[in-house]
């Protein structure tokens, strides 16, 4: 297990430490500003500067005791938020006790309350921002060539496929949707834009360098499927489709079940097979 010193010496951890220090310093200053409505009396301004190094030292102590230095901000969750709340609360209690009994400084309760919630919001907020940034711009694996995907249909099926790709796939990029509902144009599904209608597929594939088109239209009629496929076949992109409606109804869409378009997809029924042995009897 790495030591605390080694943990803080790594650049990401050091950056996190400095951010938390900045949050605590700003929180203390704002606590005095809010308590005195922007007009801090001279004695309390001196008190603020006297307490600042003590507060930062105690925040660092409880940050370490609470294990916050081990948190990976890009994966922060509810359990981490609880740990932050505990560390901030214990730190605040300790600051009040040290200020009163060690330094002889009675802290105004308004300052204490503001300092507590500002630290809590600041700590949790910075971690959540880091997580959101990591989710919006995931690190791409250089050794894997990513496939640019266009989804046809921005309804429930398209939403489920986009969510599944974004959550589990390391080689697929959802570039956009197409949908013939004009009210969905320029809307966003799972953070992805609806770029146009199905008739725009040839232009969109060329413009966005699309590698693969996935049909997310389980309720489309045979005529509609033929029309959409005609647009798709004007491009060099691979065309795939979803599994049956059963998976959509149960809410389970697995990327491994997305397959090439087959003739029975146009027939809306199973293909007819000829039993040669039975015919000869």
N, C-alpha and C positions, 0 to 999 in steps of 0.2 A: 504493500500500500504506500503511495507516495506521501511524503511529509507535507505539512502545511506550507513550509517554506518553498518546497519544490512546486507545490500547486500554485502559489501566488507568483512564482517567478516565470511561469509560462505566460506568453503574451496575451492570449484571450482572457485568462483569469485575472491578469493584472489590469486589463482594460475594464473588466467587470467590477473589480475592486474600486478603481478610480471613479467609475460611474456611480457606484453606491456611495462613495465618499461625497461626490458632488451632490447627489440627491439629499444626503443627510445635512450637508452644509446649507444648501438652499432651503431645505425644510425648516431648519432652525431659524434662519433669517426671516423667512416668510411667517413663521409662527409669531415672532415678535411684531412684525408689521401688521398682521391680522389682529393680534390682541390689542394693539394700541392704535388701530385704525390708521396706520400710515405715519403716525407721529410718535416715534419712539423717544421717550424721555432720556436725557443724557445718562442718568444712573443705570438705566436698563440697557442702553447701548454698550456701556462698559461691561455690564454683566454678560451680554451676548458674546463679546470678544473673549472674555475670560472663560466662558463655558465652551466655546467652540472646539478647542483641542480636546477637552475632556469628553465632550459628546462624541466626537469622531473616534476617539480611542475606545469608548464603551460600545459604540455601534460596531466597530471592528471586532471587539471581543465577542459580542453576542452573534455577530454574523458568522464567526468561526465556530462558536459553541453550537449554534443552530444548524451547522452543516451547509450554510448557504454557499460557501466557496466551492462545494462539490456539484452544485447544480449546473446542468447544461441548459442554458437559456433557450436554445432552439427547441428543446423538448419539454419546456416547463408545462406543468399541469396543475390540477387542483391541489394535489398533495404538496407540491412545492409552494403554492400560495399559502397553504396552512402553515408550513414551516416558516415562511416569511412573516406571517402574522404573529406567530409565537415569538420569533426572534426580536421583532420590532417591539412587541409589548413588554417582554422581559427587559429589553434595553431601556425602554422608557421608564420603567419602574426603577431600575438601577440608577439611571441619571438623576431622578428625583431624590433618591436616597443619598447618593454621593454629594449632590449639590447642597442638600440640607445639612447632613451630618459631618461631611468632610470639609466642605468649603464654606459652610455657614450661609448659603445663598438660598433663600426661600423662593422657589420658582413660582411665578403666577400660574394658576391652574389653566387659564386660557392658553398660555404658551405651551404647557404640557399637552393639552388636548390637540391643539393645532399641529404641534410637532409630531405627535403620534400618527394622526391620520395622513399627514403629508408624506411621512416616511413610508407608510403602508402603501399608499397609492403610487408613490414614486418607485418603490422597489418592485411591486407587482406590475406596474405599467411598463417599466423598461424591459422586464422579462417577457411580457406578452408581446411587445413590439418586436423584440428579437425573434420570437417564435413566428409571428405573422410574416416577418420578412423572410424567414427560412422557408415557410410554406409557400409563399408567393414566388420566390426565386430559388427553387431547390438546386443544390449543386449537381451538375450533370456529370455522369460518369464518362470520362474521355474515351475509354476503351469500347464504349457501346455507341453505335450510330443510332441516333434517335429518329423515329419515324413520325413524320408530320401528318396529322390526321384531320380530316374534315368530317363532321357528323351531320347526317341528313335527318332532320327532325329535332326540334327543340322542345319536345314535350316531355312526358314522364320518362319515357324510354331513353331519350337523349340525355336527360339529366342524370339518370342512373349510370349510364355508360361513362359520361364525363367524370362523375364522382369516382367510379371504380378505377378509371385510368389514372386520375390524379392521385388517388390514394395508394395504388398498388403497383403501377407500371413504372419501370425505370427507363423504358426505351420508346414510349409513345408520348407525343406532344399533341394535345388537342388545340388546333389553331383556331377553329371556329365552327359555327353551325350554319346550316341553311334550313329555311323553313318557309313554306308558302303562306303562312299566316302573316299578313302584312303588319299586324299589330306587334309582332315579335321582332321586327327588324330593328337592329341596333340595341335590342335589349341584351341582358347578360344572364347566362345560365352557368352556375358554378364558376363565376368569374370569367367566362368565355363569351365573346361577342357573337351575336347572330349576324352574319356578314351579308346575307342576301337570301334570294329565293332559289329553288331548285334549278331554274333556268340559268342561273348564274354560275352553276357548278363548273363548266369548262373554263370560264375566265378566272374564277377563284382558284382553281387547281393550278393554273399556270402562274397566276400572280403571287400566290403564297407558297408555291413549290410543294404542293400536297403530294404525299407518297401513297396515302391510303384513304379510301372513303368508306365509312361505316354507315349502313342504312339502319336508322333507329326509328323505323316506321312500321311497327307490327300490325297496325290497323289499316294500312294502305290497301287499296283494291288492286286487282291484277292490272287494270288499265293504268293506274297511278304508278305502280312499280315499273311497268314497261316504259313509261315516259321518263321516270327518274333514271332508269338504267340507260336509256338512250343518251341522256346528258352525260352520264358517267363514262360511257364507252367512247365519248369524244375526247377523253383524256387518256393518259398513260398510267393513271393511278390504279392501284388494286381496289377492287370493290368487295366489301364484306357485308354480312348482315348479322342480325341478332338471332338468338335461339327463339323458341316458341313463346307464346304468351304466358305459359305457366310460370316461367322464370320471372317475368315482369310482375305478375300478380303477387308472387311470393316475395318480391323485392330482392331476388338474388340474381345478379347478372355477373357472370364470371368471364374474364377476358379470354380464357381458354376455350369458351364455347362460341365465341364470335368466329364465323367461318365464311368461306367463299360463297357467293351467291350460286344457288343451284336451280335447276329447272322447276322443281316442285315449289320453289318460292313464288314463281309466277303463276302456278296452277292453283295455289291455295288449297292443295290437297296432296296426299301421298301419290307418288308415281304408280301407274298400273304396271304390274309385273305379269309376265306370261309363264304359266306353269306348263312347260313342254311335256313333262312326264305324264301329267294328268290328261293332256290332250291326246296322247298316243294310246291311252288305255281304252 
